Amino acid sequence: MALHVGTAPVSWGVWFPDDPRQPPWNRFLDEAVLAGYEAIELGPHGYLPTDRAILRAELNKRGLQLTGAFLIGAFQENEAWTMVKPHASQICDILNDLGARYLVLINDFHTDIFSGESIGRTALAGDEWSRMINTVHLIGDYTRSRGIRSMVHPHAETWVEYEDQVERLLADTDSEMVSLCLDVGHYAYRKGDAVALLQRHHERIPYLHLKNVNAEVLNKVEEERLSFAEGVQLGIFADLDKGMVDFVAIRNVLDAAGFEGWGIVEQDMYPVEFDKPLPIAKHNREYLQRIGLG
């Protein structure tokens, strides 16, 4: 088993390309290194420098590698590929130039993540589901032509979040074009068993997001119907050794499967005091090393 570990701007409270409540990008890069990481995800497009020469220089001088990026879109809409292709092309330009090989796809949200108000049904109708599958195939075909692997990320409050939706997605997609980015925390957020999913589908999962969930906060979010952002502010995403997800069991499954790929540590915090993320990021990295995961 060879799990290569990195981190992402979201662990430093970064949700948007530009927000004064987020730490400056150079602070994030410096502290990622101080926390013991040698690889990062891109984060929201525009947070890190979009000039590829500048970004390459900033990563190189810190000994950091870029692993991938994410793309969010309403993939179930008519002409969705036409709408997202320019953005996908820009991101792929960065990934290609910096040697990264993964694009994480997140379908759009069905609630307002701040207010919790519904902005759509929690399940897609037949035609909408088919259009979503078609869109991710088109994205996957495009990124494959550029040497990049596309992976759908099940995410709370989106059209792909529950176990049955994940299984349906895997059944309906071509494994040559579409893989799965398993975020073990978001899967636990919807009571999914990441260990069991890895056992069933590890060959479709080349890339993991590593986060944990505080069960007490999750119960409060569900009972009080709080928004995703409210849950994050209450600390729903816990240190890796303090939540519902059993990372020792995940290690054992990955080891048995001979897994080789990336695990990106994410502990969503937004907004956050600037001095809070570094000790947490360092603790999470040390925990993974202590249990032999990455």
C-alpha positions as CSV (number, residue, x, y, z in Angstrom):
1,M,0.0,0.0,0.0
2,A,1.3,3.4,-1.0
3,L,-0.9,6.2,0.2
4,H,0.7,9.6,-0.6
5,V,-0.6,12.3,1.7
6,G,-1.2,16.0,1.0
7,T,-3.4,18.7,2.3
8,A,-5.7,21.5,0.9
9,P,-6.6,25.1,1.4
10,V,-9.9,24.2,3.0
11,S,-8.0,23.0,6.1
12,W,-7.0,26.6,6.5
13,G,-10.5,27.9,6.2
14,V,-10.4,28.7,2.5
15,W,-13.8,28.3,0.7
16,F,-13.5,31.1,-1.9
17,P,-11.0,32.6,-4.3
18,D,-11.0,35.9,-2.4
19,D,-12.3,36.6,1.1
20,P,-10.7,38.7,3.8
21,R,-11.7,36.1,6.4
22,Q,-9.3,33.7,4.8
23,P,-5.5,33.6,5.3
24,P,-3.3,34.9,2.5
25,W,-2.3,32.2,0.0
26,N,1.4,32.5,0.9
27,R,0.7,31.9,4.6
28,F,-1.2,28.7,3.6
29,L,1.7,27.5,1.6
30,D,4.2,28.2,4.3
31,E,2.1,26.6,7.0
32,A,1.4,23.5,4.9
33,V,5.1,22.9,4.8
34,L,5.5,23.6,8.6
35,A,2.7,21.0,9.2
36,G,4.7,18.4,7.4
37,Y,3.1,18.2,4.0
38,E,4.8,17.9,0.7
39,A,1.8,18.1,-1.6
40,I,-1.4,20.2,-1.9
41,E,-4.6,20.6,-3.8
42,L,-5.2,23.8,-5.8
43,G,-8.3,24.9,-3.8
44,P,-10.8,27.4,-5.2
45,H,-9.5,28.6,-8.6
46,G,-8.1,32.0,-8.0
47,Y,-7.0,31.6,-4.4
48,L,-3.5,30.5,-5.3
49,P,-1.8,32.4,-8.1
50,T,-3.3,31.7,-11.5
51,D,-0.1,32.6,-13.3
52,R,1.4,29.2,-13.8
53,A,5.0,30.4,-13.7
54,I,4.4,32.2,-10.4
55,L,2.6,29.3,-8.9
56,R,5.3,26.8,-10.1
57,A,8.0,29.0,-8.5
58,E,6.1,29.4,-5.2
59,L,5.6,25.6,-5.0
60,N,9.1,24.7,-6.0
61,K,10.8,27.0,-3.4
62,R,8.8,25.3,-0.7
63,G,9.2,21.7,-2.1
64,L,5.5,21.3,-2.6
65,Q,3.8,19.2,-5.3
66,L,0.4,19.9,-6.8
67,T,-1.9,16.9,-6.8
68,G,-5.1,18.1,-8.4
69,A,-8.0,20.6,-8.3
70,F,-11.8,20.6,-8.1
71,L,-14.6,21.7,-10.5
72,I,-18.1,22.5,-9.2
73,G,-21.0,22.7,-11.6
74,A,-24.7,22.0,-12.2
75,F,-23.9,19.0,-14.3
76,Q,-27.6,18.0,-14.6
77,E,-28.5,21.1,-16.5
78,N,-28.9,21.3,-20.3
79,E,-25.7,22.4,-22.0
80,A,-23.8,21.9,-18.7
81,W,-20.6,20.8,-20.5
82,T,-20.7,24.0,-22.7
83,M,-21.0,26.1,-19.5
84,V,-18.2,24.4,-17.5
85,K,-15.7,23.7,-20.3
86,P,-13.9,27.1,-20.2
87,H,-13.3,26.7,-16.5
88,A,-12.3,23.1,-16.9
89,S,-9.8,24.1,-19.6
90,Q,-8.3,26.8,-17.4
91,I,-7.9,24.3,-14.5
92,C,-6.4,21.6,-16.7
93,D,-3.9,24.1,-18.1
94,I,-2.6,24.6,-14.5
95,L,-2.7,20.8,-13.7
96,N,-0.8,19.9,-16.9
97,D,1.8,22.6,-16.4
98,L,2.5,21.6,-12.8
99,G,2.3,17.8,-13.3
100,A,-0.9,17.2,-11.4
101,R,-3.2,14.4,-12.7
102,Y,-6.6,14.6,-10.9
103,L,-9.7,16.7,-11.3
104,V,-12.4,16.3,-8.6
105,L,-15.9,16.9,-9.8
106,I,-18.6,18.1,-7.4
107,N,-22.2,18.4,-8.6
108,D,-24.0,21.5,-7.5
109,F,-25.7,22.0,-4.1
110,H,-29.4,21.5,-3.6
111,T,-29.4,23.8,-0.5
112,D,-27.9,27.2,0.3
113,I,-25.0,26.1,2.4
114,F,-25.2,29.2,4.6
115,S,-29.0,29.4,5.2
116,G,-29.9,25.8,4.7
117,E,-32.8,26.8,2.5
118,S,-33.6,24.3,-0.2
119,I,-32.8,25.5,-3.8
120,G,-33.7,22.2,-5.4
121,R,-34.9,18.6,-4.8
122,T,-32.6,16.3,-2.9
123,A,-32.8,13.8,-5.7
124,L,-32.6,14.2,-9.5
125,A,-35.4,13.2,-11.8
126,G,-34.7,10.6,-14.4
127,D,-33.7,13.0,-17.2
128,E,-31.7,15.2,-14.9
129,W,-29.7,12.2,-13.7
130,S,-29.0,11.1,-17.2
131,R,-27.8,14.5,-18.1
132,M,-25.5,14.6,-15.1
133,I,-24.0,11.2,-16.1
134,N,-23.6,12.5,-19.7
135,T,-21.9,15.7,-18.5
136,V,-19.4,13.9,-16.2
137,H,-18.6,11.5,-19.1
138,L,-17.9,14.5,-21.4
139,I,-15.7,16.0,-18.7
140,G,-13.9,12.7,-18.1
141,D,-13.3,12.2,-21.9
142,Y,-11.9,15.7,-22.2
143,T,-9.6,15.4,-19.2
144,R,-8.5,12.0,-20.2
145,S,-7.3,13.5,-23.5
146,R,-5.2,15.8,-21.4
147,G,-3.8,13.1,-19.2
148,I,-6.0,14.0,-16.2
149,R,-8.3,11.6,-14.4
150,S,-11.8,12.9,-13.5
151,M,-13.4,11.8,-10.3
152,V,-16.8,12.5,-8.8
153,H,-16.8,13.6,-5.2
154,P,-19.9,12.7,-3.1
155,H,-20.5,15.8,-1.0
156,A,-23.1,16.7,1.6
157,E,-26.0,18.8,0.3
158,T,-25.3,17.9,-3.4
159,W,-27.0,15.6,-5.8
160,V,-24.6,12.8,-5.0
161,E,-24.2,12.3,-1.3
162,Y,-26.0,9.2,0.0
163,E,-24.9,5.6,-0.4
164,D,-27.5,4.6,-3.0
165,Q,-26.7,7.7,-5.1
166,V,-23.0,6.8,-5.0
167,E,-23.7,3.2,-6.0
168,R,-25.9,4.3,-8.8
169,L,-23.3,6.7,-10.0
170,L,-20.6,4.0,-10.1
171,A,-23.0,1.6,-11.9
172,D,-24.0,4.3,-14.5
173,T,-20.5,5.6,-15.4
174,D,-17.7,4.3,-17.6
175,S,-14.8,3.4,-15.3
176,E,-12.4,4.4,-18.1
177,M,-13.7,8.0,-18.0
178,V,-15.0,8.5,-14.5
179,S,-13.6,7.5,-11.1
180,L,-14.6,8.3,-7.5
181,C,-12.9,10.7,-5.1
182,L,-14.1,9.3,-1.8
183,D,-14.3,11.9,0.9
184,V,-14.6,9.7,3.9
185,G,-15.9,12.5,6.1
186,H,-18.6,13.7,3.7
187,Y,-19.6,10.0,3.3
188,A,-19.9,9.7,7.1
189,Y,-21.9,13.0,7.2
190,R,-24.6,11.0,5.4
191,K,-24.1,7.9,7.4
192,G,-22.2,6.1,4.7
193,D,-19.6,3.4,5.6
194,A,-16.4,4.4,3.9
195,V,-14.6,1.2,4.9
196,A,-17.3,-1.0,3.3
197,L,-17.4,1.2,0.1
198,L,-13.6,0.9,-0.2
199,Q,-13.9,-2.8,0.1
200,R,-16.4,-3.0,-2.7
201,H,-15.0,-0.4,-5.1
202,H,-11.4,0.3,-4.3
203,E,-10.5,-0.2,-8.0
204,R,-12.7,2.8,-8.8
205,I,-11.2,5.0,-6.1
206,P,-7.7,6.4,-6.8
207,Y,-8.0,9.4,-4.6
208,L,-9.2,10.1,-1.1
209,H,-10.2,13.1,1.0
210,L,-9.3,12.4,4.6
211,K,-11.5,14.0,7.2
212,N,-13.5,13.0,10.2
213,V,-16.9,13.9,11.6
214,N,-17.9,14.7,15.2
215,A,-21.0,12.5,15.9
216,E,-22.5,14.8,18.5
217,V,-22.3,17.9,16.2
218,L,-23.8,15.8,13.4
219,N,-26.7,14.8,15.5
220,K,-27.3,18.5,16.4
221,V,-27.2,19.5,12.8
222,E,-29.7,16.8,11.9
223,E,-32.0,17.5,14.8
224,E,-32.0,21.3,14.4
225,R,-31.9,21.2,10.6
226,L,-28.8,23.4,10.5
227,S,-27.1,24.4,7.3
228,F,-23.8,22.9,6.2
229,A,-21.9,26.1,7.1
230,E,-23.5,26.2,10.5
231,G,-22.3,22.7,11.1
232,V,-18.8,23.6,10.0
233,Q,-18.8,26.5,12.4
234,L,-19.8,24.2,15.2
235,G,-16.9,21.9,14.4
236,I,-18.6,19.1,12.6
237,F,-15.4,18.1,11.0
238,A,-13.1,16.9,13.7
239,D,-9.4,16.1,14.0
240,L,-8.7,12.8,12.3
241,D,-8.3,10.8,15.5
242,K,-11.5,12.2,17.2
243,G,-14.5,11.3,15.0
244,M,-16.7,8.7,13.6
245,V,-14.4,7.5,10.8
246,D,-12.1,4.5,11.7
247,F,-8.8,5.4,10.0
248,V,-7.1,2.2,11.2
249,A,-9.8,0.2,9.5
250,I,-9.3,2.3,6.4
251,R,-5.6,1.7,6.5
252,N,-6.2,-2.0,6.7
253,V,-8.5,-2.0,3.7
254,L,-6.1,0.1,1.6
255,D,-3.3,-2.2,2.6
256,A,-5.2,-5.4,1.7
257,A,-6.2,-3.8,-1.7
258,G,-2.6,-2.8,-2.5
259,F,-3.9,0.8,-2.9
260,E,-1.6,3.3,-4.5
261,G,-2.9,6.9,-4.8
262,W,-3.4,10.1,-2.9
263,G,-5.1,11.0,0.4
264,I,-5.7,14.7,0.9
265,V,-6.3,15.8,4.5
266,E,-9.2,18.2,4.8
267,Q,-10.7,19.6,7.9
268,D,-13.2,22.2,6.8
269,M,-13.1,25.4,8.8
270,Y,-14.8,28.6,7.7
271,P,-14.4,31.3,8.9
272,V,-11.5,30.6,11.2
273,E,-8.9,32.6,13.2
274,F,-5.7,32.6,11.3
275,D,-3.6,30.9,14.0
276,K,-5.9,28.0,14.5
277,P,-5.3,25.7,11.4
278,L,-1.5,25.1,11.7
279,P,-1.5,23.1,14.9
280,I,-4.5,21.1,13.7
281,A,-2.9,20.3,10.4
282,K,0.3,19.2,12.1
283,H,-1.6,17.0,14.5
284,N,-3.5,15.3,11.7
285,R,-0.3,14.7,9.8
286,E,1.4,13.2,12.8
287,Y,-1.6,11.0,13.6
288,L,-1.6,9.5,10.1
289,Q,2.2,8.8,10.4
290,R,1.6,7.2,13.8
291,I,-0.9,4.7,12.5
292,G,1.1,4.0,9.3
293,L,-1.3,5.7,6.9
294,G,0.7,7.7,4.4
